């Protein structure tokens, strides 16, 4: 009897040991795997030189570690146990009170811990002022839009109590542009003032950006500024209806994926305006932006309110048209044809993105002085 039990355990252990190999080779079971952006590696090519130098072994170890069958499920199980037993999340994100999630970069932007050194601010200021002169020579308005910082909007849910610093990159650049008579839209402060006045969240509990609902406030404000610049009615929108959903859409829970838990957290009900677009002039704009821009496409604002010649330069690295078609990488150089005859150039960035304010756009634009 004991021999039979031992044999049974050995057979069971052998089967369990072979399962990851079978799954890796044949994928008989459909698995959820891991979510988020990370490098899983590629199968290394065996060469005598790479074997002797140890490079093959390192790459093979990394690839097998991240691609072995059931690896993702084991990671998700570990993450779930860490959270359920100890309240920890295995990610670079910061878990706040009541499970509010924050990017730590937003917290350092709030406290001023990421304030740029004076010599960098001086160099950046020089490029910005020179760029403003170039744009004014070409009669192109510049609009600076500071997107909201989630850590400023929900300080009561931060894991540790912090006070906002006045010595911030955002305050420095805001003052600079105001002094240069450039249009500044401070949605960070405006969203805070609206926080207890609107019926739905302007920033989601589990998201990085403004909520889809909050994006309508940002889009409406931006279009009104464009109308004042053009001195003519521009295409706009109103609410036809508001859908309330307990299942987040678009980017309203984009932090949750990176937690890779077995049990997904339930989100508070979110609002999704159904927009009705109104006729008007469609401005030809160039928008340089971080990831806050994507809600304008989700809501069809970009498609219905901007001219087809408009472009979005995502982090000033990749160009998109107003239908969100990827037009390819930018070459790190601006031509006058890129900006000439635009109704406006709009720069959108949140506090966490200001360590590289403008994403080198101003430094590239500054070089156009020689072609004035």
N, C-alpha and C positions, 0 to 999 in steps of 0.2 A: 504493500500500500504506500509506504514511504517512498519507495523507488518510483512508483507511478506518479506521485505528487511532484517529486523532484523533476521527473521527466517532463511533466506538464508545465511546470514553471520554466524550465529551460526552453521548451518549445514556445511558450508565450513570450518569454524574454527575447527569443530569437526573432519572432514575428514583429514585436514592437521595435526591435533594433533595425529591422529591415524597412519598416514603414517609411521613415524619412527618405531613405534611398529610393524606394519605389515612387514616392510622391514627387521627389526631385526629378526622376527620370521620365515618368509617365503621366504625372498630374491626374490621377484617377479621381481625386476629390477636389471640388471647386472650393477654394479658400478665400476669405476676405483679404488676408495679407495685411501689410502695414500701409498706412496712409501718410502723406506728407512728402516733402522733397528731401531725398537723401540719395547718396550714391551707393547702389548695391553691388557695384563692381561688374567686371566682364570676365568671362573665362580666359585665363592666361594661356598664351601660346608657349608650348614647351620648346625651348632651345637649349643647346649645350651651354652657351654663354650665360643665359639667364639662370640656368640650374646651378652652375658653378658659383655664380655671384650671389645666389640666394634670393634673387628678385622673383623668380618663379614661385618659390615656396611662400613668400610673403603675399603675393597676389592671389595665389590659390587659397591660402588660409582665409584671406579677407572675402574672397568670392564665395567659398563654401559656407563661411560663417553667416553670410547674409542671404544665401539662396538655398540652404538645406531645407528639405520639406518640413513643413509645420514650424519653421523658424518664426514667421510672423505671429502665428497663434500663440507660441510660447512667450514671445515678447509681450503680446497683449495680455496674456494671463499674468505674467510678472507685474506689468503695469497696474493691472486691476488689483492685485494683492497689495502692492505698495500703497495704492490709494485707499483701498478699503480698510487696511490694517493700520497704516501710519499717516494717511492724509497727504502723501507725496505724489507729485506728478513727474514722470521721467521725461522732461522736455526742457528746452531753454526758457520756456514761458514761466511766469510767476503766478502762483495761485493765491488769490486774495480771499477776503472774507466772503462767506456765502457762495463760494466757488466762482466768483468773478475772476476772469483770466486777464492778465496784463502782459504785454511785451515789456521786458525790463528796460528797453531803450526809451520807452515812453516815461518810465519813472525817473530815469536819469535826466531826461529832458525837462521834467517838472522841477527837479531839485537843482538843476544847473550844473550837475556833475560832469556833463559833457560839453561845457562851455569851451569854445575854441580859444586857443592862445591868441594874444594880442597881435602877434605878427601875421597869423593866418587871417584874422579879421581885417587887418589893415590891407593885406593883399587882395582879399575878397572884395572889400569895399572899393578899392581902386578899379577892379574889373567891373563891378556893378555900375559905378558912376560913369565909366567910359562907355559901357553898353547902353546906358540910358541916353547918352549923347548920340550914339549911333542911331538908336530907334527914333529919337526926336528929329534927327536929320532926315530920316526916311518917313517921318510923320506917322509912326506906328505906335499906338498906345500900349502901355505895359500895365498889366493887372497882376498884383501879387495876392494870392489867396492862401492864408494860413488855415489849414484843416485842423479839426479838433484833436486834442490829445486826450485819450481815454483816461489817463491817470489824473488829469485835471478835472475831467467831467465826473469821475467816480472816486474822489479821494477817500470817501467813507468806507470803501471796500478794499483799499490797499492793505496789504498784510501788516505794514508798519505805518504809523502816522507820520506824514510829511507835510511840510509847508512849502508852497510854491516860492521859488526864488525870483527875485527881480533881475538877477544877473544871468539872463538867459540869452542863448543865440537868437531866439525868436524876438525878444524885446530889442536886441541890438539891431537886427535887420529891419524890423518894423520901424524903428526910429529913423534909420537911414533912409528908407524909402519915403516916409512921410516928409522928411526934410528935403528930399529931392522932388517933392510934389508928384509922387507916383501913387496911383490908386491902390489902396490896401484894403482887403476884406479880411477881417479877423474873425473867422468863424469859430475859433477856439473859445474866445470870450463870449461871443454871441450865443453859442450853443449852451454854455453854462447859464446864461441869463434866461434861456428858454426852458431849462431843465424841468422846472416845476409848473410850467405854464401849458405844456402840450400833453395830450392824452396818451401818447405812445413813446417808447424809447427812441431817442435820437442817436444813441450809440448802444449796440447790443451787448448783452452780458458775456456772450461767448465769441464776439467778433472783434476784429482789429480796427475797423473803420467806422464811419458814420453808418447808421442803419440804412436800409433801403428807404425807409420813411424819412430819416434825417437828410438823405441825399437830395430829396425833393426841395428841402429848405435851401440847401447849398446851391442847387441848380437854379431855382427861382431867383435867388439873390444875384447870382452871376449874370443871368439874362437881363435883369433890371439894370445892372451896371453897364452891360453892353449896350442896352437901349439908350442910356444917358450919354454914352460916348458917341454913338452913331447919331444921336438926336433924332431918332425915328423909331417907331414901334418894331420890335423884333418878334420872331416866332416865340411863343410861350406856351404854358400849359396850366390846366386847372385840375382839381380832383373830380373825376366822374364818380368814383366810388372808392372805398377803402376795404380791402380784404384783410381779415384778421385770421392769422394762421398759427397754430401751435407747432407746425413744422417749419423751421427757418428755411428761407430761400436765399439764393445768391450768396453773398459773403456774410450773412448775418450770424453764422456760427463757424466761421472758417478756422477758429482756433481749435475746435473740438477734434478735428481730424488728426492733428498732430499728437493728441494725448494717447491715441491707440489703446483705448480701453475695451474690455469685453462688453461692458454695459454703457451705452451712450447716454450722456446726461440729457435730461429733458429741459428744453429751452422755454423761457417765458413766451407767451403769445406775442407775436410781432405783427406790425401793420404794414400792408403792402398797397400803396395807393395805385389805383387804376387811373391813368392820366388821359386827359383829353387835350389834344394839342390845338393851338390857335394859330391862324395864319399871321405872317409878318416877315420882315426881312430876316434872312438867315446869315448871320455874320460868318465871315471867313476867318477862322481863328487858328492859331498854332498854340497847342496846349502842351507844356512840359510838366509832367506830373509823376508823382509816386503812385502807389496802388489805390489811392482814393478815387481815381478817375473812373474805375470800372463800373461803379453804380450808375453813372450817367449813361452807359451803354445798356445796362440791365433794364433801366427805366425807359429806354428809347429816346432819351433827351438829346443825346449827341446826334442820333440819326435824324430827328425831326426838327431840331432847332439850330443846327450848324450847317453851313454851306458844304457841299460835297468836296470842295477843295481843302477843307479843314483837315488838320493833321494832329494826332496825339503823338508826342515823343515821350515814350515811357522811360522814365529815368534818363532821358536824353541818350538812350542806347538803341531803342527799337521804335520804328515808325509804324503807326496804325492810321488807317483812314477813318472816316466818320461812321463806317459800318463795322468797325473793329476787325477789318482785314489786316493781317500782318504784312507790311510792305517791306520788311527786312531790316537788317541792322543799319544804324547810322554810322557814318565814317569818321566821326569825331571832328568834323569841320563844317562850318556854316557858310553857305553861299547866300548872297543877297536875294537870289531867286527863291530861297526858302522862306524868306520873311517879307519880301516886298509886296505891297498891295494888300497885306493882311489888315483886317479890321481891328485886330488886337492880338497881342501875345499874352498868354495867361500862364502863370506859374503856380502850381498847386503843390503844397508840401506841408506835412505835419511836423511838429517839433522834433520827432525822432529822426527826421530826414535832413535836418538843418546842419548836420555836421559836414555835409557836402552840399551846401545850399546852392540850388540851381543845377546840380549834377553836371558841372563844368560848362553849362550853357553860356554863362556870362563871360567866362574866360575865352570861349570860342567866338562869341559875338564881339568881344573887344577887338579882335584882330581885324574886323571889318573897317576899323578907322582908316586903314591905309587905302581903302577903296572909296572913301566918301567923295 
